[in-house]
Amino acid sequence: MLRDIYQALLEFVRTFGALQLFFLRLLRHSPFVLVNRFRLVVFQVYNTGVMSIVLIVVCGGFIGAVLGLQVYSNLERFNAEDTVGLFTAFALAKEIGPVLTALLFAGRAGTALASEIGLMKATDQLSAMEMMAVNPIPRIVVPRFLGGVISVPILTAIFTTMGILGAHLVAVELLGVDVGAFWQQMRQTLEPSDIYEGIFKSVVFGIVASLLAVWEGYNALPTAAGVSRANTRTVVVTAISVLILDFMITASLL
């Protein structure tokens, strides 16, 4: 048992180190891609970000509506219904918005990135590029990585906005909370540091989700089972990493 634990830890350290080296390679090629292949980055922003807007809008609106109902039902016991907007905005801007957006991104766009790169590897397209002295990292991987990094913060802002609007619809239109109190409490109490925390988390989660997606696709076994396993690992590892990082960032900012 001890030997198995040792082997598992050793394999984790090796994989983590290889992931860091892969990340450094992406960073090294990123300035060149942004300057010379910006159209590829824009296309990937459309592919990963714009194509995910419908999912983000629908999920954000209903999450905000559910938050409005839950917060109202609990605050009603203390006659503090007017602070529904405040607590909803806090939850969405600092925690729920960045975390759920990253998880939705991993489920929709992350798996698409992993399967796309994995299929290129399975069909020997990456090997063909290397045979023609074309580096697949700046041509294939980096634009997809940058597209995800750019898309996640924007999708987080959309998710948070739709969540607040959903909470407003439920609290004000259905439950009768005063509209002035709903927005005034939010404007007076929500500080810029709270918003900056959500922005910082969304950027970190975007880097992690995009990195893991392209890493799993690039290192997938060149078989159908290997690509399928890469998709599964993308969602699972991204979800665990986002939740762990969320705790670490929140604890460090207290």
Order of alpha helices (4+ residues) and beta strands (2+ residues): alpha-alpha-alpha-alpha-alpha-alpha-alpha-alpha-alpha-alpha-alpha
